[in-house]
């Protein structure tokens, strides 16, 4: 098992954000890939743990041929842009935007006078030229929720063989995955494959057995055959 600790990574950012980038896949970043950051898994290519400054924002910018997933950990953001303009994203909610060939523009804004915190993940599309799409999820405490990936013949999630599940595992509960995975602990702590893990740990292994010491928000990435 390998663990990458957020606080061992350099802190950068842009506009009104300050962030640690733990995954910067060479397929997307090329020579600009951080030497300390990990490669992704499947088509998953980027993970940043970001804090918006009070009243901070990303500024309006565009994406094309990338799927952008935003997991709200603390606080809220106001979403502006070409997809679902005016949407609010609150703590523990997840926003998924597919740029496709059509593309989208967005600005994410912290409306509050205190910092907030959001995890951003990027996934490369398996097919180019798709229509831009937007989805919003509200995972429930005590379970993992599929927020990305799956077959084409369903509309609960954006289709992909790369799977992303998000949820809060309650203290004393267990979680298992019998497949190679990447998992990020956004809050809380527990024992994963016999080793203590905590907020800010990115873990990679061939299977996952997790016991939550505290209520723990976890993002799990794996690949469906």
KEGULUM-911848 format. One record per residue (C-alpha): x, y, z. Coordinates in steps of 0.2 Angstrom, whole numbers, padded with zeros to 4 digits, always signed. Layout:
<logus>
XYZ...
</logus>
This chain:
<logus>
+0000+0000+0000+0006+0018-0004+0001+0034+0004+0003+0051-0002+0001+0065+0011-0007+0081+0006+0004+0092+0018+0020+0085+0010+0015+0093-0006+0018+0111-0011+0004+0123-0010+0000+0133-0025-0016+0140-0033-0023+0153-0045-0036+0167-0043-0045+0165-0027-0040+0147-0023-0025+0140-0014-0023+0121-0017-0012+0105-0015-0012+0095-0031-0010+0077-0027-0013+0069-0044-0007+0077-0060-0006+0064-0074+0007+0065-0087-0006+0062-0101-0014+0079-0097+0001+0089-0089+0015+0082-0099+0032+0091-0094+0022+0101-0082+0018+0086-0071+0023+0088-0053+0037+0076-0049+0029+0072-0032+0011+0070-0038+0004+0053-0043-0002+0047-0060-0020+0044-0060-0030+0028-0063-0041+0023-0078-0045+0040-0086-0044+0049-0069-0030+0062-0071-0031+0076-0058-0035+0079-0040-0033+0095-0030-0038+0099-0012-0043+0117-0013-0048+0131-0002-0056+0147-0008-0051+0163+0000-0065+0173+0008-0076+0179-0006-0063+0170-0018-0068+0164-0035-0060+0155-0049-0064+0168-0062-0074+0163-0078-0064+0151-0088-0068+0137-0100-0065+0118-0102-0066+0106-0117-0065+0087-0118-0063+0085-0099-0076+0079-0086-0074+0090-0070-0080+0084-0053-0081+0096-0038-0084+0088-0021-0089+0101-0007-0081+0097+0009-0084+0113+0020-0094+0129+0016-0103+0132-0001-0100+0139-0018-0111+0148-0030-0109+0141-0048-0110+0153-0063-0108+0148-0081-0115+0140-0097-0122+0124-0087-0135+0127-0073-0130+0145-0070-0135+0150-0052-0134+0133-0044-0128+0133-0026-0116+0119-0020-0117+0115-0002-0106+0105+0010-0105+0086+0005-0114+0089-0012-0105+0085-0028-0106+0094-0045-0101+0085-0061-0099+0094-0077-0095+0086-0094-0087+0098-0106-0086+0086-0121-0084+0094-0138-0097+0107-0135-0087+0114-0120-0093+0124-0105-0087+0140-0096-0089+0142-0077-0084+0152-0062-0085+0145-0044-0087+0158-0031-0086+0157-0012-0100+0168-0006-0094+0168+0012-0082+0179+0023-0073+0163+0028-0063+0150+0018-0072+0135+0011-0065+0118+0005-0068+0109-0011-0060+0094-0019-0058+0094-0038-0056+0079-0049-0054+0078-0068-0057+0063-0079-0053+0062-0098-0068+0057-0108-0068+0040-0117-0077+0047-0132-0073+0064-0140-0086+0076-0146-0100+0073-0133-0113+0085-0128-0110+0096-0112-0119+0090-0097-0122+0094-0079-0127+0084-0063-0128+0087-0045-0128+0074-0031-0131+0074-0012-0123+0059-0005-0131+0052+0011-0121+0049+0027-0117+0031+0030-0115+0025+0012-0104+0028-0004-0114+0035-0018-0109+0033-0037-0107+0050-0044-0097+0046-0059-0095+0032-0071-0105+0017-0077-0114+0011-0093-0120+0021-0107-0138+0014-0106-0142+0024-0090-0143+0042-0085-0140+0042-0066-0121+0046-0069-0110+0051-0084-0104+0035-0093-0086+0030-0091-0076+0014-0086-0068+0025-0073-0079+0025-0057-0079+0038-0043-0089+0035-0027-0091+0048-0013-0099+0047+0004-0097+0048+0023-0093+0032+0032-0100+0033+0049-0088+0029+0064-0088+0011+0067-0093+0006+0050-0083-0004+0037-0080-0002+0018-0073-0015+0006-0068-0015-0012-0060-0030-0020-0051-0020-0034-0036-0009-0037-0041+0008-0031-0036+0026-0027-0045+0033-0011-0044+0051-0004-0048+0054+0014-0056+0072+0015-0060+0072+0033-0060+0060+0048-0049+0045+0050-0049+0026+0051-0039+0010+0048-0036+0005+0029-0028-0012+0026-0021-0012+0043-0014+0006+0043-0020+0022+0051-0026+0035+0038-0032+0052+0041-0038+0068+0032-0027+0073+0017-0021+0055+0014-0021+0048-0004-0020+0029-0004-0016+0017-0018-0018-0002-0016-0025-0018-0024-0040-0020-0013-0048-0009+0001-0053-0014+0019-0058+0002+0029-0064+0004+0046-0069+0022+0051-0063+0028+0068-0073+0044+0065-0086+0050+0053-0075+0050+0037-0078+0057+0020-0070+0047+0007-0068+0047-0012-0065+0031-0020-0059+0029-0038-0058+0012-0047-0059+0005-0065-0074-0006-0071-0069-0019-0083
</logus>
